[in-house]
Amino acid sequence: MNPVKFTNVSHFYDQRKVLDSIDLTFDDEKITVILGKSGSGKSTLIQMINGLIVPSRGIVEVFMLFYRFYEIQPPLCFLLIRC
């Protein structure tokens, strides 16, 4: 089982792209470390896992709950659907 999975996830702050088409899976029973420079998107990634922020594009799966985030219309508006 993969407790956390990102599929084609991107995120923007205003016009600045922080995450770009991330495909990432965290395996259970393993320790995962997220390393990077300041401003590289580490906190943004963690906040998406916690549900504190919504990605601009893509699907975040946490413990087999699928959340799809769709851009509805500019400026960025989102609809959260639990499948």
MARBA-3410 file (N, C-alpha, C, O; in Angstrom, 1 decimal):
83
0.8,-1.2,0.0,0.0,0.0,0.0,0.9,1.2,0.0,1.9,1.3,0.7 ~ 0.5,2.2,-0.8,1.2,3.5,-0.8,0.4,4.5,-0.1,-0.7,4.9,-0.6 ~ 0.8,5.0,1.1,-0.1,5.9,1.9,-0.2,7.3,1.3,-1.3,7.9,1.5 ~ 0.8,7.7,0.5,0.7,9.1,-0.1,1.2,9.0,-1.6,2.2,8.4,-1.8 ~ 0.4,9.5,-2.5,0.7,9.5,-3.9,0.3,10.8,-4.5,-0.8,11.3,-4.4
1.3,11.4,-5.3,1.0,12.6,-6.1,1.0,12.2,-7.5,2.0,11.6,-8.0 ~ 0.0,12.6,-8.3,0.0,12.4,-9.7,-0.2,13.7,-10.5,-1.2,14.3,-10.4 ~ 0.9,14.0,-11.2,0.9,15.2,-12.1,0.5,16.5,-11.3,-0.3,17.3,-11.8 ~ 1.0,16.7,-10.1,0.7,17.8,-9.2,1.6,19.0,-9.5,2.8,18.9,-9.6 ~ 0.9,20.1,-9.7,1.6,21.4,-9.9,1.0,22.4,-8.9,-0.2,22.3,-8.5
1.8,23.4,-8.5,1.3,24.5,-7.6,1.9,25.8,-8.0,3.1,25.8,-8.2 ~ 1.1,26.8,-7.9,1.6,28.2,-8.2,1.3,29.1,-7.1,0.2,29.0,-6.5 ~ 2.1,30.0,-6.7,1.8,31.2,-5.9,1.9,32.4,-6.8,2.9,32.8,-7.2 ~ 0.7,33.0,-7.0,0.5,34.0,-8.0,1.0,33.5,-9.3,0.5,32.5,-9.8 ~ 2.0,34.1,-9.9,2.6,33.6,-11.2,3.8,32.7,-11.1,4.3,32.1,-12.0
4.2,32.5,-9.8,5.5,31.7,-9.6,5.2,30.2,-9.4,4.4,29.8,-8.5 ~ 5.7,29.4,-10.2,5.5,28.0,-10.2,6.5,27.4,-9.1,7.7,27.5,-9.2 ~ 5.9,26.7,-8.1,6.7,26.1,-7.0,6.8,24.6,-7.3,7.9,24.1,-7.1 ~ 5.8,23.9,-7.7,5.8,22.5,-8.0,5.4,22.4,-9.5,4.4,23.0,-9.9 ~ 6.1,21.5,-10.2,5.8,21.4,-11.7,5.6,19.9,-12.0,6.6,19.2,-12.1
4.4,19.5,-12.2,4.1,18.1,-12.7,4.8,17.0,-11.8,5.5,16.2,-12.4 ~ 4.6,17.0,-10.5,5.2,16.1,-9.6,4.4,14.8,-9.7,3.2,14.7,-9.5 ~ 5.2,13.7,-9.9,4.7,12.3,-9.7,5.6,11.7,-8.6,6.7,11.5,-8.8 ~ 4.9,11.4,-7.5,5.7,11.0,-6.3,4.9,10.0,-5.5,3.7,10.2,-5.3 ~ 5.5,8.9,-5.0,4.9,8.0,-4.1,5.7,7.8,-2.9,6.9,7.5,-3.0
5.1,7.8,-1.7,5.7,7.5,-0.5,5.3,6.1,-0.1,4.2,5.8,0.0 ~ 6.3,5.2,0.1,6.1,3.8,0.4,5.9,3.7,1.9,6.5,4.4,2.7 ~ 5.0,2.8,2.3,4.8,2.5,3.7,6.0,1.7,4.2,6.7,1.1,3.5 ~ 6.2,1.8,5.5,7.3,1.1,6.2,8.7,1.6,5.8,9.7,0.9,6.0 ~ 8.7,2.8,5.2,10.0,3.4,4.8,10.0,4.8,5.3,9.0,5.4,5.4
11.2,5.3,5.6,11.3,6.7,6.0,11.7,7.5,4.8,12.6,7.2,4.0 ~ 10.9,8.6,4.6,11.2,9.5,3.4,11.6,10.8,3.9,11.0,11.4,4.9 ~ 12.7,11.3,3.3,13.2,12.6,3.7,13.0,13.6,2.5,13.3,13.2,1.3 ~ 12.5,14.8,2.7,12.4,15.8,1.7,13.4,16.8,1.9,13.4,17.6,2.9 ~ 14.4,16.9,1.0,15.4,17.9,1.0,15.4,18.9,-0.1,14.9,18.5,-1.2
15.8,20.1,0.1,15.9,21.1,-1.0,16.2,22.4,-0.5,16.2,22.7,0.7 ~ 16.5,23.3,-1.4,16.9,24.7,-1.1,15.7,25.4,-0.6,14.5,25.0,-0.8 ~ 15.9,26.6,0.0,14.8,27.5,0.4,14.0,27.8,-0.8,14.5,28.3,-1.8 ~ 12.7,27.7,-0.6,11.8,28.1,-1.7,11.6,27.1,-2.8,11.0,27.3,-3.9 ~ 12.1,25.8,-2.5,12.0,24.8,-3.6,10.7,24.0,-3.5,10.4,23.2,-4.4
9.8,24.2,-2.5,8.5,23.6,-2.5,8.3,22.5,-1.4,7.3,21.8,-1.5 ~ 9.3,22.4,-0.5,9.2,21.3,0.5,8.0,21.5,1.4,7.2,20.6,1.6 ~ 7.8,22.7,1.9,6.6,23.0,2.8,5.3,22.9,2.0,4.3,22.4,2.6 ~ 5.3,23.3,0.8,4.1,23.2,-0.1,3.7,21.8,-0.2,2.5,21.4,-0.1 ~ 4.7,20.9,-0.5,4.4,19.5,-0.6,3.8,18.9,0.7,2.8,18.2,0.6
4.3,19.2,1.8,3.8,18.7,3.1,2.4,19.3,3.4,1.6,18.6,3.9 ~ 2.2,20.5,3.1,0.9,21.1,3.3,-0.2,20.5,2.4,-1.3,20.5,2.8 ~ 0.2,20.0,1.3,-0.8,19.3,0.4,-1.1,18.0,1.0,-2.3,17.5,1.0 ~ -0.2,17.3,1.6,-0.4,16.0,2.3,-1.4,16.2,3.4,-2.3,15.4,3.7 ~ -1.2,17.3,4.2,-2.0,17.6,5.4,-3.4,18.2,5.0,-4.3,18.3,5.8
-3.5,18.6,3.7,-4.8,19.2,3.2,-4.9,20.6,3.6,-6.0,21.2,3.5 ~ -3.8,21.3,3.9,-3.8,22.7,4.3,-3.9,23.6,3.0,-4.4,24.7,3.1 ~ -3.3,23.1,1.9,-3.4,23.9,0.7,-3.9,22.9,-0.4,-3.7,21.7,-0.3 ~ -4.4,23.5,-1.5,-4.9,22.8,-2.6,-3.9,23.0,-3.8,-3.6,24.1,-4.1 ~ -3.5,21.9,-4.4,-2.7,22.1,-5.6,-3.4,22.7,-6.7,-4.6,22.6,-6.9
-2.6,23.4,-7.6,-3.2,24.1,-8.7,-3.7,23.1,-9.7,-4.7,23.3,-10.4 ~ -3.0,22.0,-9.9,-3.4,20.9,-10.8,-3.0,19.6,-10.2,-2.0,19.5,-9.4 ~ -3.7,18.5,-10.6,-3.2,17.2,-10.3,-4.1,16.5,-9.2,-5.1,17.0,-8.8 ~ -3.7,15.3,-8.8,-4.4,14.4,-7.9,-3.5,14.1,-6.7,-2.3,13.7,-6.9 ~ -4.0,14.3,-5.5,-3.3,13.9,-4.3,-4.0,12.8,-3.7,-5.2,12.9,-3.4
-3.4,11.6,-3.4,-4.0,10.5,-2.8,-3.4,10.3,-1.4,-2.2,10.1,-1.3 ~ -4.2,10.3,-0.3,-3.7,10.1,1.0,-4.5,9.0,1.7,-5.7,9.1,1.8 ~ -3.8,7.9,2.0,-4.4,6.7,2.6,-5.6,6.3,1.8,-6.7,6.0,2.4 ~ -5.4,6.1,0.5,-6.4,5.6,-0.4,-7.6,6.5,-0.6,-8.6,6.0,-1.1 ~ -7.6,7.7,-0.1,-8.7,8.6,-0.4,-8.2,9.5,-1.5,-7.2,10.1,-1.4
-8.9,9.5,-2.6,-8.6,10.3,-3.8,-9.2,11.6,-3.7,-10.4,11.8,-3.6 ~ -8.4,12.7,-3.9,-8.9,14.0,-4.1,-8.4,14.6,-5.4,-7.2,14.6,-5.7 ~ -9.3,15.0,-6.2,-9.0,15.6,-7.5,-9.3,17.1,-7.4,-10.3,17.5,-6.9 ~ -8.4,17.8,-7.9,-8.5,19.3,-7.9,-8.6,19.8,-9.3,-7.7,19.6,-10.1 ~ -9.7,20.4,-9.7,-9.9,20.8,-11.0,-10.0,22.4,-11.0,-10.6,23.0,-10.1
-9.3,23.0,-12.0,-9.4,24.4,-12.2,-10.7,24.6,-12.9,-11.0,24.1,-14.0 ~ -11.6,25.5,-12.3,-12.9,25.7,-12.9,-12.8,26.9,-13.9,-13.3,26.8,-15.0 ~ -12.3,28.0,-13.4,-12.2,29.2,-14.3,-11.2,30.2,-13.7,-11.0,30.2,-12.5 ~ -10.6,31.0,-14.5,-9.7,32.0,-14.0,-10.5,33.1,-13.3,-11.6,33.3,-13.6 ~ -9.9,33.8,-12.3,-8.7,33.5,-11.6,-8.8,32.1,-10.9,-10.0,31.6,-10.8
-7.8,31.5,-10.5,-7.8,30.2,-10.0,-8.9,29.9,-9.0,-8.9,30.4,-7.8 ~ -9.8,29.1,-9.4,-10.9,28.6,-8.5,-10.9,27.1,-8.6,-10.6,26.5,-9.6 ~ -11.2,26.4,-7.5,-11.0,25.0,-7.4,-12.3,24.3,-6.9,-13.0,24.9,-6.1 ~ -12.5,23.1,-7.3,-13.6,22.3,-6.8,-12.9,21.0,-6.3,-12.1,20.4,-7.0 ~ -13.2,20.7,-5.0,-12.6,19.5,-4.4,-13.7,18.4,-4.5,-14.8,18.5,-4.0
-13.3,17.2,-5.1,-14.2,16.1,-5.2,-13.6,14.9,-4.5,-12.4,14.5,-4.8 ~ -14.3,14.3,-3.6,-13.8,13.0,-3.0,-14.4,11.9,-3.8,-15.7,11.8,-3.8 ~ -13.6,11.0,-4.4,-14.1,9.9,-5.2,-14.3,8.7,-4.4,-14.7,7.6,-4.9
END
